[in-house]
């Protein structure tokens, strides 16, 4: 839990949604667009760390890292 997966692959054999609509997105493309259109925001997300938490009845896990990891 300290280091969440850096890459997840999702594979769909058949899409039942008409028109190809999907709730999934290309995060690499989204980050590239952010970098091009909002360079100051991109810079902040690559340099300012955030603390992420996962709390349940038995554990409290936390990890500090930037939102966008280069």
Contact map, one row per residue, 1 for C-alpha under 8 A:
1111000000000000000000000000000000000000000000000000000000001000000000
1111000000000000000000000000000000000000000000000000000000001110000000
1111100000000000000000000000000000000000000000000000000000000010000000
1111110000000000000000000000000000000000000000000000000000000000000000
0011111100000000000000000000000000000000000000000000000000000000000000
0001111100000000000000000000000000000000000000000000000000000000000000
0000111110000000000000000000000000000000000000000000000000000000000000
0000111111000000000000000000000000000000000000000000000000000000000000
0000001111100000000000000000000000000000000000000000000000000000000000
0000000111110000000000000000000000000000000000000000000000000000000000
0000000011111000000000000000000000000000000000000000000000000000000000
0000000001111110000000000000000000000000000000000000000000000000000000
0000000000111110000000000000000000000000000000000000000000000000000000
0000000000011111000000000000000000000000000000000000000000000000000000
0000000000011111100100000000000000000000000000000000000000000000000000
0000000000000111110000000000000000000000000000000000000000000000000000
0000000000000011111111000000000000000000000000000000000000000000000000
0000000000000001111110000000000000000000000000000000000000000000000000
0000000000000000111110000000000000000000000000000000000000000000000000
0000000000000010111111000000000000000000000000000000000000000000000000
0000000000000000111111100000000000000000000000000000000000000000000000
0000000000000000100111111000000000000000000000000000000000000000000000
0000000000000000000011111000000000000000000000000000000000000000000000
0000000000000000000001111100000000000000000000000000000000000000000000
0000000000000000000001111110010000000000000000000000000000000000000000
0000000000000000000000011111110000000000000000000000000000000000000000
0000000000000000000000001111111000000000000000000000000000000000000000
0000000000000000000000000111111100000000000000000000000000000000000000
0000000000000000000000000111111110000000000000000000000000000000000000
0000000000000000000000001111111111000000000000000000000000000000000000
0000000000000000000000000011111111100000010000000000000000000000000000
0000000000000000000000000001111111110000000000000000000000000000000000
0000000000000000000000000000111111111100000000000000000000000000000000
0000000000000000000000000000011111111110110000000000000000000000000000
0000000000000000000000000000001111111110111000000000000000000000000000
0000000000000000000000000000000111111110000000000000000000000000000000
0000000000000000000000000000000011111110000000000000000000000000000000
0000000000000000000000000000000011111111110000000000000000000000000000
0000000000000000000000000000000001111111111000000000000000000000000000
0000000000000000000000000000000000000111111100000000000000000000000000
0000000000000000000000000000000001100111111110000000000000000000000000
0000000000000000000000000000001001100111111111000000000000000000000000
0000000000000000000000000000000000100011111111100000000000000000000000
0000000000000000000000000000000000000001111111110000000000000000000000
0000000000000000000000000000000000000000111111111000000000000000011100
0000000000000000000000000000000000000000011111111000000000000000011111
0000000000000000000000000000000000000000001111111000000000000000010000
0000000000000000000000000000000000000000000111111100000000000000111000
0000000000000000000000000000000000000000000011111110000000000001111000
0000000000000000000000000000000000000000000000011111000000000001111000
0000000000000000000000000000000000000000000000001111100000000111100000
0000000000000000000000000000000000000000000000000111110000000111100000
0000000000000000000000000000000000000000000000000011111000011110000000
0000000000000000000000000000000000000000000000000001111100111100000000
0000000000000000000000000000000000000000000000000000111111111000000000
0000000000000000000000000000000000000000000000000000011111110000000000
0000000000000000000000000000000000000000000000000000001111100000000000
0000000000000000000000000000000000000000000000000000001111110000000000
0000000000000000000000000000000000000000000000000000011111111000000000
0000000000000000000000000000000000000000000000000000111101111100000000
1100000000000000000000000000000000000000000000000000111000111110000000
0100000000000000000000000000000000000000000000000011110000011111000000
0110000000000000000000000000000000000000000000000011100000001111100000
0000000000000000000000000000000000000000000000001111000000000111110000
0000000000000000000000000000000000000000000000011111000000000011111010
0000000000000000000000000000000000000000000011111100000000000001111110
0000000000000000000000000000000000000000000011011100000000000000111110
0000000000000000000000000000000000000000000011000000000000000000011111
0000000000000000000000000000000000000000000001000000000000000000111111
0000000000000000000000000000000000000000000001000000000000000000000111
